[in-house]
Amino acid sequence: MKDSSLQEKSTERRSFLKKGSRTAAVLLAGLFLLGCQARVETIPVLDTPAHHTDVGMRLLERGKLDQALREFRLAKALDPRYPPAYLGAGMVYRSQGDFAKAFAELQEARTNAQTAAQKISARAEIIVTYRQAFLAGQGEKDWLKISEQEFAEGTAQPGDHSALYYAMGRAYLTAYEFLKAEEMFRKVVSRDGPYARSASAELAIIEKVKQFMREGR
């Protein structure tokens, strides 16, 4: 009887241990899944149009044009109407000297623009592209007039127009319209934005040209 009782207790202990092991395994599995879920939730979402566009812009600044274009294409694949991706692609093509593709992308950015800031940025980059195409000998005959139209429509939008004033100032400077260029650059400087330092440098150049002309050289 005693041996039978000991055997029953031993069987009960083994059964309890097995149940405890199964319970522990379930708990550990649950904790692992919770841990995985927590880690997944803390990982930033990288496959978005905004992320690819941001990466593309950084690559563009570093002169890695092909890699930048790839990021902009990925952004457009995720959202075919995402304006900043078209803007970036247009800037890449412009840097490569392919002005036809640059204009196509920038006009798409302008068409798809959803905010005033996006519309302003698109028109500013279009003005920059008209100027650079002219300097490359591939510009429209009336490129300056077209740029003025883009400028007028861009400044009709509410918001910061510094990029437009700066782009138009450089366009006037290229066309040797120094007084108009000076007016544009002074407006940029008065706003003290990201283009202010560059505009100040352009004003210094204009001042030297004016001095040169006054001295009749």
Helices and strands as residue ranges (DSSP letters): H 2-42, H 49-61, H 65-78, H 83-95, H 99-112, H 116-135, H 143-155, H 162-174, H 178-191, H 196-214
